[in-house]
Amino acid sequence: MAITRSLYPSGLSYTQTYTVAGSREIDLRREFDEIVFGGPNSIPHGHRLLLRKMRRDSGGNTISCACVDPITRESDTETTCQFCLGEGKYFDEDWLIGFSGFVGADGGMANRLITMFPGPIRIDYKIFYLRYDTDITYEDKIIELELDTEGIPVVPYKREVIYKPQTIVKHRSDRGRIEFISIYCREENALRPE
């Protein structure tokens, strides 16, 4: 006699499925959206971020700011440029909703997704989980703003931490489509403007 066990205890029914070739599959994109943005069965778990996208020319190259010295190719370090804020390249910032957490680098990529237990931990990386259609490159930045106790950005907005992507992972499933994106950023490289 085979014993069956429900994946959804307490008689909960699961409706976030779609049919592929006669089988019922979980739609990971829809699941991600429900976790991060909230849905009929959950509250939103994501928080507001800024995505700093570097501007590009018609050839796909980043556009240097006017403050960049043509010989040294460095931005003006004596005063912070009002156009690029020291980046040396023009950029645009857009709102983004994502989910983030700290992970340790012990054991490499295989152990980056482990649950952290209470107590002292060595924080090497911060991982951001973003929606499948987020357009992000290694030249872009993820910015965390100062949030109040309810997770709402404090006005006037204050940039707390600026992260540079170190590893961008596009998690693929159903016939190779991107389900969500995870961005690994080194804590030691994070900028904390004061």
Stockholm file with secondary structure:
# STOCKHOLM 1.0

chainA/1-194         MAITRSLYPSGLSYTQTYTVAGSREIDLRREFDEIVFGGPNSIPHGHRLLLRKMRRDSGGNTISCACVDPITRESDTETTCQFCLGEGKYFDEDWLIGFSGFVGADGGMANRLITMFPGPIRIDYKIFYLRYDTDITYEDKIIELELDTEGIPVVPYKREVIYKPQTIVKHRSDRGRIEFISIYCREENALRPE
#=GR chainA/1-194 SS CCCCCCSSGGGCCCCCEEEETTEEEECHHHHHHHHHHCBTTBCCCCEEEEEEEECBCTTSCBCBCTTSCTTTCCCCSSSCCTTTTTSSBCEEEEEEEEEEEEECCTTGGGGTTCCCCSSCCCCCEEEEEEETTCCCCTTCEEEEECBCTTSCBCSSCCEEEEECEEEEEEEECGGGCEEEEEEEEEGGGCBCCC
#=GC SS_cons         CCCCCCSSGGGCCCCCEEEETTEEEECHHHHHHHHHHCBTTBCCCCEEEEEEEECBCTTSCBCBCTTSCTTTCCCCSSSCCTTTTTSSBCEEEEEEEEEEEEECCTTGGGGTTCCCCSSCCCCCEEEEEEETTCCCCTTCEEEEECBCTTSCBCSSCCEEEEECEEEEEEEECGGGCEEEEEEEEEGGGCBCCC
//
